[in-house]
Amino acid sequence: MRVATVLVLALLASLGVSARAAAAPAYPFQNPRLPVAVRVDDLLDRLTLDEKLLLLHQSQSAIPRLGIPYFKNGTEALHGVGWSNSYTDNWNQVLAEGTVFPQAVGLASTWDPALIRKVGAAVGDEVRGYNSIDPVVWGTQVWAPVVNLLRDPRWGRNEEGYSEDPLLTGAISTAYGKGLQGDHPVYLKTAPVLKHYLAYNNETNRHTNSSNLPPRVKHEYDEAAFRPAIAANAATGVMGSYNLVNGRPTHVDAELYATVRSWTNKELYNVSDAFGPQAIRDPQHYYDTLDQAYAAMLRAGLDSFTIDGSDSAPMVAELKSALAKGLLTEADVDRSVRRALTIRIRLGQLDPDGGPYGRIGADVIDSPAHRALNRKTAAAAMVLLKNKTLPLDAARTKKIAVIGPLHDQLFSDWYGGNMPYQVTPLDGIRERVGGQGAVTGVEGLDRVTFRDTTTGRYLTATGTGGGDNIVGTTAPSPASRWDVNDWMGDYSTLRNADNGRYLTGNFGPFTTSSERPTGWFVQQQFRFEAQADGTYLIEYVGYETHESWYPFRENFVTVTADGTVGTGTRAQASRFARDVVTDGAAGAAAAARGADAAVVVVGSNPFIYGRENHDRANTDLGASQQALIAAVTAANPNTVVVLEDSYPTTMDSQPDTLLWTTHAGSETGHALADVLFGDHNPSGRLTQTWYRSTADLPPDLFNYDIISSGQTYLYNRSEPLYAFGHGLSYATFRYSDIRARTAGGTVTVDVDVTNIGRRAGDEVVQLYTHQRTSRDPVPLKQLRAFEKVTLKPGRTTTVRFTVPVADLAHWDVTRSRWVVEASDYELLVGASSDDIRQRATVRVAGEKIPPRDLSRPTRAENFDGYAGVRLVDESKITGTAVSATAPGAWIRFAGADLGRRTGTFTATTAKATPGAGTIEIRLDSPTGRLVGTATVASTSDVYTYATATAPLTGATGAHDVYLVLGPDLRLATFSIT
C-alpha cells in the first residue's frame, strides 16, 4: 500500500497538482506573516474550554469550525522513522518501511556531529514524507532522540542512548535534533522531543523505582545530558520518564520541568510517556485519583497526555473534574494549550500551504541519497577494537568463509522500521569480492534433539499454526530437530529445523508459530540449566518484564507420559538429554580451515535478553557463539570476528581481531565490506566503557550515584576491557607539541596531529581535563572537547580546542551553585580516555570553597557523604529530604566551621509513624563524639514538618559533622547556631 501511495503522490506532483492547495487565511492565526505569538493568542481566544482540553491529548481532534485539522504527537524517529500509531484503527502500531540507520548508540559511535546532523535531516525528511501520505497516522512531532546516559550497560534500552558521557551525548543529540528540525529560523521540519526526563536507566520496576540523585550527580551528570540540545534550541521539549526521582514521579515534579524551561527562551512543549499519567495513581500510588494526578502533571509542566490510545474523552472527563474541584484552573489549561499551539504553528500545520516544509513528499522515503548516507554512516559507526588481520587484501583474499548466526541476516529493533531491503554481511562480502572469489556462508549453529529422559519422548513440532502444539513423540523425526542459538547471557532461541519457525509460548502450550523473536513480551526466549547428570532443564523466560506482575517465577518445560508438553516448577521439570545431530562449531571450523580468511559474525538479537521492559543480568556473549569463535579461530588464524550488538560485551577470551558494530540497518553488509577491505578506514570510537566483566559493575543496578559507586570512565578506577573513546585505525597518528594558555575566560589548547601511516584516515582527537585539587571528589578525567580530523599519509594538522573556564565548574553543595575552583588543571589530549598522547597544565584563577557555614539553614540533601539513607520528596510538588533506610544511617557535612562557642541544633523534620525518633549529632565519624541528640516527634504525615532542636555540647572548631538518623523520619533542613 505504501508503494502505491508513493506512486500516486509522485504522479500528482509530476502533473503540478499540490497535495495541499493553498488558500487565503480566514483568521489571523492562519496568517504566516504574523509573529507566532500573535497567531497563538488569536487562536487561543477563539477556543472554547472543551476545545482547549482536546488539545491536551496526544491525539488532538480536529476543530472543523475553525478549519483546524487533526494532529497527533509521537512518531518514533530514533534512527529512522520507526513506528507510529493509527488513529483510525484503534491505535494499532504501524511500522514504517524507509531508511533504517544504525541504532542510536551506533550513530554516537561516529563521534561526528556534522554527519549525524545529516542523518537527522534525512530522518526529518522521511517523517514529512510519511506525513504527506497519511497525516493522521504520521505526525510531525517526533519522540527522539533518547539522551538518557548509558550509566550501566545492563540497561535493556542501552541501544537507544548515545553515551555514558554528557558532553558527547549533548553534542550528538544537538546535531540529530538540528537535523530533524531543519534550518528555518521559525518553522520546524519536525518537532523533536528528548526522552526520557530524568535519570532513567533501568527497566526492572521502572514505574516504581526511585532514582537517588544527590545534587552533584543531578546537575553535573543527568541534567547535563539534556541541557545542550535544549539550550541550542535543537529540541522542542522533553518527555517525562516512568521512574521517580528522589521519591517523586517525574511526571509531577515541577522542579524538573522548571529547570528545563530555564535553559531556553523558546516555548517548550513537554509530553508524558505512554501510560505515565495513569501510573501516577497506579502503580505509583502518589495520588489517589486520576483527576488529582492529571492536575498535578499539568501544573508541573507536562503539556500533553499520552493515554487511552486515540480516545481523549477519559482525559477530558478527569480534567473537567479537576477544574470543578479547584485542583486546576483554566489558566493552567491555557498555559499548556499555548505551548501545543506554538509547536503546531511552527510546524506549519495551520498555514494555508502547510509551511515551508509542507511540500516534502513521499519520494524522499528510502531515496538513493538516503541509502548512500546510510552506508556511509554505518561504516563510520564501526569500531575496530583489536586488530591483527585487517584490512583484508582483496588481491590475495579470494576464498572467504562468512560464519555465524548473524552472517546472513539483519535485525531491526523495537524502535526501528522495517527495512525495505537488506544487504547482509554475506551479501556485502560477496559483492565486494565479485566473481573473482568464492564466498561461503555457514550459520554455525548446533542442531540438536531434546529427549525427556523419564518418558523417552522427543520435543517435536506439529505445524506452524497457533494451535499446533509441541508434543513429545516416542521417536525422533526431522521435526524433532532444533537449531539452538545462545544469544547473550544465558538466553537462547530454538528454531525448528523442519519448518524454520521458533519455539514460542506464553507459559505453554508451546508452538512453532513464530517467524522470528519479537513482540512486547518476547515469548521465544528460553534458558538451559545444566544438571549434574549431564541433562538439562529448559526454562521458558519469555514472560520476564520490568515489573513483578506475574505470580509464576518458575516455568520449566515438562513432558508427561502421554506426550503433552507444558510447564511446571523446577521440581516438576523434565530432564532432557541434548543430543547433537549436527555440530555447528565443527562445521564452521571445517569451512574456515581452507579459506584465505574467515569472518565470524556474532552478536545479539535486539529482542532477546535486553530491550524495553527487560534488563540484562550480565554482559556475556552467549556460550555457543563464544565456542564458535574459538573453533573458527583455531582452524584459521586469519579470522576476523565481527560483533554486532548494542552494548558492551564480555567474552571468556578476546579474539585477536575484533570489529564492533551495532545493528546498523539495511546497508550493514556494504559498510562491513567497506571496512574489512580497507575501502573505509575505521574511525568509530566507543561511547561507553567496556568493563572486563559484569563483576566490575556495581552490584546494584539502581545505584545512580556515579560518584560514590565509581561508575563510568569519570569515576571508575578498574582497568577496562576497552576504554571510553577507544577505537583503532588502519592509519597511525602522532600527537606532538601541545600548547595551552588561559586568557579572557577561555582555556585554549593546540596540538599537532600527524598521520605517520601509509593510509589516509580519520582520527578522533579528544581533550580531557583533570582538576588536581578540589574540596570535592572530582572526575579522574572528563571529556571537554573532541574533533574528528581527516589526514592523508604524511600530513599534519593543528587541532585547536577552546573551553570556556566556566565549563570547568562543578556543583558546590555548600552553597547550591556552580563554582570554578582555583586549581591546576591537567589538559590531556589523546586518542581515547586511556590513550593520552600529550599533556599540559594551566592554572585557573577560580575561587576557594569556604568552610561550611552550618549556622545558615542547610538542606539535608547537600551532604558530602552518606550511608543507609535515601533521598525522598519533601512535598508532593517540590523539594528533597533525606530518610534513613537502615540502622545507623548517616549523612556527613565536611569541613564545617562550628565557631568558638557551643550552640543549638535545629532541624525541620517529619515523621509519619507513632512515637519519637532521634537525630544524633556527632563529630568526625558516624561513631565519633556525640555532641547532641534531637528528639523528633511524630507529625503523623510524611509531608507535615515540625521543628526539632537539641542543645550541643563541645561542638566548636572545624569538624566533619555527622547526622545519624533514626528510622522513619525525614530531615529536610537543619542549622547549628
N, C-alpha and C positions, 0 to 999 in steps of 0.2 A: 504494500500500500504506500509506503514511504516513497519508493522509486516512482510510482505512478504520479503521486502528488508533485514530486520534484519536476517531472517532465511537463505536467500541466502548467505549473508556475513558470517554468522556463519558456514554454510556448507563448504564454501571455506576455512575458517580458519581451520576447522577440517581436511581438506584434505591437509593442509600445503601449500595452494595457497595464496600468498600475493595479496591483492587488488592493491598494487602498487609495481611493480617489480623494484628492484634496477638496476641501470645502471651506467656505468663508467662516470664520469664527462667529458663533452665535452669542457667546458670552465672553466677558473679559478673561476668564480663566482658560479659554481656548486660544488666546492671542499670544503667539510666540514672541511678539515684540515687547511684551510687558515683562518686568522682572518676575522671577519665580515667586518671591514672597507676596507680591501683589496678586498674582494669579491664585495662590493658595488662599489668601484672605478672601478673595471674591468667592471662590467655590465653597469655602467653609461657611460663609454667611448664608449660602443658598441651601445648605443641607439641613434636613430635619434630624432630630435626635436619633430616630430609628435608622436613618441612612448613615449617620456617623458610626453607630455601633456596628453596622455591617462591615465597615472599613477596618475594623479592628481584627478581623479574622484573616487567616491565611488565604482563604477562598473568598474574594471580595465580589459580591454580587453586583451586576450591572445596575445602573440607575437611569432607566430609559428616559425619564422626564427631562434630564439634563444632558442626555447624549453621552453618558459615562459608561464605557464598556466594562465587561468583566475583567478582573485582574487576579492573578494567582502568584503568590510568593513560592519560592522554594524549588527551582530547578537545580538539580545537583550537577556541579561542574568542577569536580575536584581535579581531574586530569583529562578533561574532555567532557562532553555532555554525557552524563551518566543516565539518570532516570528522572522522570517527573511523575506526577500523579494526574490521572484523568478525572476531571470534574464530571464528565458525562457518564462514566461507567462505574459509579460507586467508589471512586478514588482508588482505582487499581493502579499498580505500578506499570509504567510504560517505559520500556528501555529504548534509548537512542541507538542508532546504528551509524555512528560517524567516526571521527578521528579519536582513537583511544591512545593518548600519550602515555609515557611512563608514569607509574604511580608517583604520588607526591614526594615520597622520600627519594625517589629517583630524580625528579626534577631538581630538588635541592642539591643532589649529589653532583650536579654540573658545576656548582659554585659560579654560575654565570647569570646574573640578573638580567642582562641585556637579552640573552636567549630566552629566558623564562618570560620576559615581557612579551616576546613574540608568540610564545606558546599561549599565554593568556589572551592575547589579541585574537589568535586563531580560535580558541575556545569561545570567546565572546562572539565572534562572527557566527559560529555554528549554533550558539544559543539563539541568535537572531534568525538564523536560517530556519530552525525548528519553529520559532515563534511565528514566522511567516506562513508556515504550513498549518499550524493549529495554535493560536494564542491562548486557547482555553487550557490545553494540556501543558504547553511550554511557555512558562512565564519568563520574564527578563530580570526578575530579582533572583539572584543565584546564591546558593549556600556554599560558598567556597571563598578563600581557602581555609583549611584547618591549620591553625597556628599553635595548637597545644604542643608544649615542649615534650620531646621524646626522652623524658627523665628516666624511664625504666623500659628496657626493650621487651619486657614480658607483657606490656600493654597490648591487648588484642588489636588495637587500631593503630599500631606503630606505622603501618603503611600509609596512613592518611596525613601524618605530620611531616615536618621538614627536618627538624634538627633538635638536638639537646641544647643548643646554644641560642640565646635570644637574639643576638645580633644577626647571625646568619638567617635565622627564621624571619626576622624583620625584613632583611634585605630581599629574600626570595618572595615573601608574601606581598611586599610592596610592589615588586616587579610584576608578579602574577596579577595582582589586583589592578594595577595601572593598565595592563593589557586588557583585562576583562572590561574595564570601564571605557576605554577609548581615550582619545586625545582632545575631545571638545572641552572648552572651558566651562560650559554649563551643562550640556546634555551628557547622558550616560548611555553607552552601548548596552551594558548590563549593570546591575547594582549589586556588587559583591558584599557578602556578609561574612565576617570572620567567625569561625567556630573553634571551640565552644568555651564561653567565658564563665568560669575561670578554674584553673588548677584541676583539670580533668585528665586523668592518665591511668584509669583503671575501669574495667568493665564489671568486675566482681562487685556486687552490691552497689552498683553505680548510683542508684537512686537514693540510697540511704547512707552511704559513706560520706563522712565529712573530711575534707582535705584540710589538714592542720597547716596553716600558713603563718609562721612568725613574720613580723613586719618586713624584715630584710628580704626574706625569700619572696614574699608577696610583691614587693616593689622592685627589687633588683632582678628577679628571675621571671615569675609568671606574668606579671603585668608588662614586663619589658618586651615580651614576645608580641603582644598585641599593640603596643603603643606606636611602633614605627609606621605601620600601614594606615592607622587612623590619623596620625599626625601629618602624614604625607597626602592625606585625602585620597588614598588608594583603596578605601573600603567605605561603605555607607552605613555600617553598623556592625553589631556583634550579635551572636546567638547565645542565649543562656545555656549553661551546661546542666546535666542531670544531677550532679552531686551537690552537696552542701559545702560551703567554705566557712570554716571556723564556726560550725554549728548552725548556719543559716542557709536555707536553699538559695542557690544563686538567682533563681527566678524572682525572688522578692528582696534581694539585697540592694537597697537604694545606694549604698556606698559604692558598690561595684560600678553601677551604670553612671553615677555622677562622676566617677573618676574617668571613665571612658569619654564622656562628653567634654571633660576639661582639656582633652588633648587636641581639640579642633574647634574652629569657629563655624564649621559646617553643621547643618541639621542632620543628625544621625537617626536612623530608623532601626531599632533593635527588636529582635524577634525571639520568640520562645522556640525551644526544641519541641519535637513532636511528643505529645503527652506531658510535657514539662509542667504546664499549668495545672493539670489534673493531679499530677504527682505530689503537688504541694499539700493536697488533702490526704492522699493515699498513694504510695506507702510512706510518705514523709511525715504525715500527721502533724504538720506545722500549723495549719488552720483546720478548724472543724468542718467548715462548709466551703463549697466552691465559690459562693459569692464573696466570702471573705478572702479566699485565695486569689481570685481573679482581680479583685480591687487592689489588693496588696501588690500584685505583679504590675498592674498598670501604673500605680503610684511610684513604684520603684524605678521605672524607666524602661520596661519592656513594652513594646507598642503593638505587637501582633501575636495572636493566639493560634498556635498550630495544634488544633484539637478537632475531634469529631469529623475527620475527613473533610468533605466539602460542605458539610451541614453547619452553618453558622447559628442556627436557631438556638441550640442549647446554650451557647456562649452568650447570645443576646439576652436570653432569659435570666441568666445569672448576673449579668452586668446591670440589668434593669432592677433586679433585686438589690444589688449593692447600692445603686442610686437611691432607691426608695428607703433604704436603711441608713443612708448618710455615710456609708463606707466609701463612697466615691462621689465626686461632683462632675457636673458637665464640663467644667474647666479642665478636669483631669482627662476626660474623654477628648476634648478639643486638642489638648496638647499632643496626644498620640496620633489623632487623626491628621493634624497638621503635618506631622512627620511622614505619615503614609502618603499624603497628597504631594508633599515635596518630592519624594522619590518618584512617584508616578509621573509628575510633570517633567522632572529631569530625564526620565526615560522616554519622553516624547509621546507618551500614550495619549495625552489629552490635546496634542497638537492636531490640527486638521489633516496634516500629511504624515503623521507618525514621527516627526522629528528627523534630524539628520541621519540617524541610523535605521530609520524605518524602511529604507529602500533595500536593505540587505536581504537577499532572497535565499532560497534553498540550494542554489548552485554552489554555495560555499561549503556545503557539507561534504566531508571526505574529498576535498578538491585535490588536484595534483600538487598544488603548493603546500597544502597541509600534510600530505603524505611525505613530501621531501623534508619538511620541517620536523616531522615525527621521526624520520630516520636519523636526521642529524642530532636530534635531542636524545634519542635512545642510545646513540653511540657516545655522546658527551656525558651521559649519566653513568656509564660503566666505570667501575673502579678496579684497577689492577692491584690486588692485594699482595701477591707474591709472584715472582717470575723467574723461571729458569728456561722456558721454552719459547715464549713469544717474542716477536711476531713470527708466524709461520712463513717459510719461504715458499711462495707459490710455485716457483720453478722446480722445487725439489719435493714438494708435498703433494703427491698425486693420489695417493691411496689413503683415505681418511675414514676412520670408524667414528661415527657420531652416536653416542651411547647415553642411555639414562632415561628416567621416566619423563623428563621434560624435553627430550631430544627432538620430538616431532609434535609438540602441542604447545599452545599458548593459553594463558588464563587471563581473564579479566577479573574484576573483584566486585564487591558489593556496591561500590560507588562508581564503577566503570560501566561504559556502554557495551553494546555488542559490537565486536569487530567486524566490519564489512568484508574484510579479507584477512588472511593470516599468512605471514612469512615466518615459518618456524625455524629453529636453528638448523635443522636438516635441510630445509629449503634454501636458506641463505648460503650455507656452505656449498651445497651442490651448484647453486647458481654461480658462486664465485669461482669454483674450480672449473666449471664448464665441462665440455666434452673431453677435455684432456686428462681427466682423472676419474677415479672410481670412489664414490662416497657411499658407505654402507651405514644404514641405520639399525640400531639394536636397542630395544627398550630396557632389557636387563632386569626384568622382574622375575622373582621366583613364582613358579606355577605349582600349586600345592593342592592336596586334598585334606579335608578335616574329618577325621573318623572319631566318633564318640567311643571311647574305649570300653564303656559299660555296655552299650547296646550294639556296638559294632556298626552303627549306621553312619553314613556319609552325608554331610550337608550338601544338598542338591537343589539347583534351581529348577522350577517347573514352567517358567514362562516369564514374560516381561510386563504383564499387567499388574495393576494394583491388587488384584485378588489372587494372583498366582503365588501362593505362599511357599517359602522354602520348606523342604521336608527332609527327613532323614531316610535315606534309601539303604537297602541291605548290600547293594553292590555299587561300585563307582561307575560313572559314565562321564562323557565329556562335560555334562552339566554339573558334575561334582568337582570340577577343577576351578581354582580361583587364583587370579593374579594378585599378589599381595604387595602393596607399597607402604613402607613405613615412611610417612611424610616427615613430620617434625615431632620432637619429643618421643612419646611412645604411642602416637595416634596413627592408625593405619586405615587404608581402604581395601576392600575386597571386590575385585571386578570378576564377574563370571566369565570364564574362558569360552563358554559355548555361545552366550548371547551378547557378550560385551557390555552388559549392564552392571550397575553397582549394587551390592547388598545394602539394603536400606530398611528402615522401620522406625516405628515410634513405640518403643518398649515391646515390640513384637505385636502381631506376627511379622516376620521379615519377608521381603520380596526382592526381586531384581528388576524393579520398575524404574530405576533412576538412570538417566543417561550420563549424569555427572553429579558430583557432590555440589549441592547448592541449597538455597533456602534460608529463611531466617533462623530456623533451628536446623542445623546441618545433620541430617539423620543417617549419613553414610559413614560415620566415624566409629571405630572400634579399637579396643586395646587387647593385646595378648599378654597374659600374665603367666610366665613360666612357672612350672611346678617342679618339685624336687625329683619326681619320677620321669621327667622329660616330656610330660604332656603340657598342654596349655589350656587355660581358661580364656574364653573370649568374652570381653565385656563390651556392651553397647554403651557408647558415650555421646550419642547424638543429641541427648536431651540437655547437656550441660549448658548453662546460661549464666547471665550476670546476676541473677537473683536466686536465692534458695527457695524457689517456688515449689519444687517437686518433692513429694514425700519419699520418692524412690531414689535411693542413693546407690543401690547395688542392682545392676541389671546385666546379669550374665546369661549367655546363651545356654539353653537347655534342650536336650533331646530325650523324648520319652520312648518307651519300648515300642509304641506303635508308629514312631517316626514323626510325631508332632514336634515342631521346633518352636520354642518360646523363650521366655526369660525368667530368671529367678535370682535368689540371693547367692552369695558366694558359696554357701554351704550346699545349695541345690545345683550349682553349676556343673555342666558336663565337662569332663576332661577329654581333650581332643589330642589325638596323635596328628602331628602336622607332617604329612608325608610329601616329600618333594618329587614332583613329576618332572619339572624342568628347572635346573639350577641357573638362575638368571645371571649371577655374577660369573659363573664358569663360562656361559655362552658369550657374555660380553668380553671376557678376557680372551677367548678364542678369536673373536672378531678383531680385537685390538692388537693381537700378537703379530700379525703380518702386515699391519698398517704403517705408513710413514708417520702418522700421528693419530692420536686418539683424543677426541673431545668428549668429555663426560659432563652432561648437563643434568644437574641435580637441583633440588630446592624444595620449595613449598607449593602447596595449592592454597590460594588465598582464602578458601572456605574451610580449610582443615586446620585445627589446632591453633586458633587465634584469629579473631575478627571482631567486628562489633558484636557484643554480648558474650565474648569468650576470651579471657586472658590465657596466657601460657604459664605453665609451671616452670619450664626451663627453656633454654635456647638451643638445645641439641638438634643436630640434623639426625633424621631417622636412621635406625641401625642398619636397615637393608641398603640404604643409599651410601652410608659410610663403608659398608662391606663392598659395595660395587666399586667405589673409588679405589679401595685398597687392591682389589683384584685386577682392575684395569691398569693401575699404576705399576703393579708388579709385572704385568705382561708386556707393557710398553712404556719405557722410561720417557718417551716423548709424548706425555699426556698433559692435556690442559683440562683443568676442572673449572667448569662454569657453574657458579652458584647463583640460582635465580630465586630470590625470595625478598622479603620486605623488612628484614630486621637483622640485627647482629646474630650470628650463628656460630655455634661451637661444634667442634669435632674432636674425636679422640686423638687424631693426629692431623697435622696440616699438610695438604699436598704441596709440592714444590712450585707449581704454577696454579694460581687461583685468581679467577676473574669474577667479580661480583656484579650482578645487575639485579635491579628489581624487576618485577613483571612489567615489561616495557612496551606493551601494545603491539599493534599489527606489524610494525617494522622491526621487531626484535631480531629476526633472523638476518635481515640485511645488515643491521647495525652490528650484530655479533660478528658476522663475517668481515665487516669493515675493520673491526678492531683486531680480530685474530690474524688477519693477513697484513696488518700494518697500513691499510688504506686510511685508517683513522688512528692517530696516536692517542692512547687512553689519557684522559685528563680529569676524570671524575675523582672526587675526594669524599671520604666518609664524613657524614654529618653527625655521627654519634659514636661514642666509644664502643668498641667490641671487646667485651670482657673475656678473660681466659676461660671462665666457667661461670655457671649460674651461682656458684658459691661465692663469687666476688661481688655479687649484688646484695643489697640489704635484704635480710630475711623477710621484711615487712613490705609488701607491695604498696601499702597505703601510707608509707612514710614520705611525705612531700618536703620535708625539711632537708634539702640537699646539703646544707652546710654542716649540720650535726651528723648526718648519716654518711657524708663523704661521697655523694653521688655526682656523676658526670665528670668530664675532664676537669671541670672547675675545681673540684674538691677531692676527687678520688686519688688515693695515693698508691693503689695497687698497680702493678705493671700490666698494661692492657695487652690483649692479643694484637689488636690493631688500634692505633690511637685516633682520636678525633682529628680530622683533617688529612688522614693518611691516604695515599694513593700513588702508585708508581707510574712511570712513563717509559717509552722506548728511547727518549732523549735523556741526556744528563745535564743538569743545570748547576752552575756555580754561583754562589752568592758572595759578594765582596763589597768592601768599602762602605760600610754603614755610616751615615751622618745623621745626627739628631740634634735638634735645638728646640727651645721653648721661647716663644715670643708672641705677644698680642693675644694671649689666652689660647694659643694653639701649640700642640706638640707636632713637629714636622719630622718625618723620618724618610731619608733617601737611602736606597740600597741598589747596587748594581747587580743585575742578573744576566748571566751569560750561558748560552747553550753551547756546551762543550762536547756534545754528542755528534752523531752523524745523521741524525734525523731532525726534521722540523717538529716542533711540538709545543703544547701549551703547558704552562706552569702556573699553579695557583699559589701566589706569593701571599703569605699570611703574617699578619702583625699581631703579636700578643703582648700584653703588659703584665707585670707583677709589681705590686706595691710592697716595698721592702719592710716598711714599719707601719704599724697601724694599731689603734686601740682594739680593733675587732678582727676576728678571723677573716681573711681575705682570700680570694681565689689563688690557687697555685699559679695559674696563668689564665688570662682571659682574652678572647679574640676581640680586637678593636677595629680591624680593617682587613680587607683582602682585595686582591686584584688578579684577574686571570690574564696572562700575557702570552702572546704567540711569538716564537722566535725561530728563525732558521739557524742551521748549524753555524757556529762561529759568531753569531750576532749577540750584542749586549744591549740591554735597555736599562734605564734608570727608573725604578718604581718609587713613586712618592706617595707617602701616606700622611694625611693631616688629621689629627684627632683633637677636637676641642678639649681643653683641660676640663671643662665641665663634665665631659663624658667619663672622666676618671672618678667621679663621685660614687660613694655608696651611701646607703641609708643609715643615718645616725639615730639609733634607738633612744639615745639620751635626750634628744631634742625633737624627734619626729620630723626630720628634714634631711635633705641631701647635703652631703659635705664632701669637699675635696680636702683630704688631709695633706699637710706639709710632709713630704717624704721624698725619698729617692724612688724613682720608678724605672724598673728594668724594661727595656724595649727589645722584644725578642722577635726576630724575623726568621721565618723558615718555611719548610715545605709541609709541615704538619705540627701539631701541638707537641710532639716528642722528637721532632727533627728540626731543631733550631740551628740555623746556619750563621747568623750574625746577631751580636748583642751590643746594646749601648745603654747608658743610664743618663737620665736627666733628673734634675732637682725641680720639684714643683713646689712653689711657694703657696701652699694652701693654708689651712688653719689647723690648730690642735683642738681636739675634742676635750673640753674641760671635764674635771671630775663630776660625777653625777651629783646633782643637787636634788636630794630627795625631800627637801623641805617644800618643794613645789608639788602639786598633785601629779603623780606619776601613774601612767597607765600600766596595769599589771602585765599586759601583753608585751611590753617593751623590755622584757628581761634579756639578760646576756647568756643565760644557760637555764636548763630545766631538766627535770626527771619526773616521770609519773604524772604529768599533767596533760590536759588537752585544752585547746582554745575553743571557746563557746560563744554563743551570741549573747551580748549584753541585753539587747532588747530584740523584738521581732523585726525592727526596722533597721537599726544600725548599731555599731559598736561591738567590741570584742572583749570578753572577760576570760579569766583563767579558772579552771576547775581541776581538782585532783582526780586521778584515775587509779591511784594505788597508795597504800600506806607509805608514809614518809615522803610524799611528793613535795617537790620544792621548786622554787624559781630563784635565780641569782641576779643581783644587780651589782655589777662590778665597779670598783673604783669610786665608791661613794665617799663624799666628804661629809662626815656627820657633825662637824663642828667641835666646839670645845666644851659644850655642856650637854648633859643628858636631856632627852626630850620625850616627846609623846608620839606614838604610832597611831595613825588614824586611817581607817580603811572603809571603802564603800563595798558592801558585801550583800549577797543574797543567799538564802538557804531555805529550800522548799520543804525539807524533811523536818519532823519534830526534833526537839532537843537542840542543845547548843553545840557549836563546833569551835575549833581553835585555829589561830594562826600564830605560829611561833616565829619570833624574830631572832635570828642567830647570825653570828659574825664569822666570816671567812670559810665556813664549810656548812653542809647541812646538819652536821652534828657538832658544830662549833659552839662557842659560848652563847648561852641563852640570855638575851637582854630584855626579853619581854614576851608576854603571851596575851593575845587579844581574844576575847570570847565573842563568838559570832552567834547571835540569837537567830532563831528561826523566823523567816519572813513569810513562810507558807507558800511562797511562789518564787520560781527561779528568776522572774523579771521584776520582783519587788525588792528594792535595795534599802538598806539601813546602814547606819554608821557604827562601826566597831572601833573601840580605842583601847590603848594599853599604855601605861607608863613604862618608860625604858630605864634600865639601869646599866650604866657603863657603856652606853652607845655613843662614843666620842671618837674623833680622829678619822683616819682613812681606812676603810674596810670594804670588803665584798659583803653585801648584805644578802642573807638567805631568808626567804619566807617559806616556812614549812607548813603546808596546808593540810588541814583535816579533811575528812571525806564530806562529800555532798554540799560543799559550799562553793560559791562563785565570788571571785575577787575581781573587781573592775578597776578601781584606783586606790592608791594609798599615798600617804606622806609621812615623813618623820620630821617633826618641827621642834 
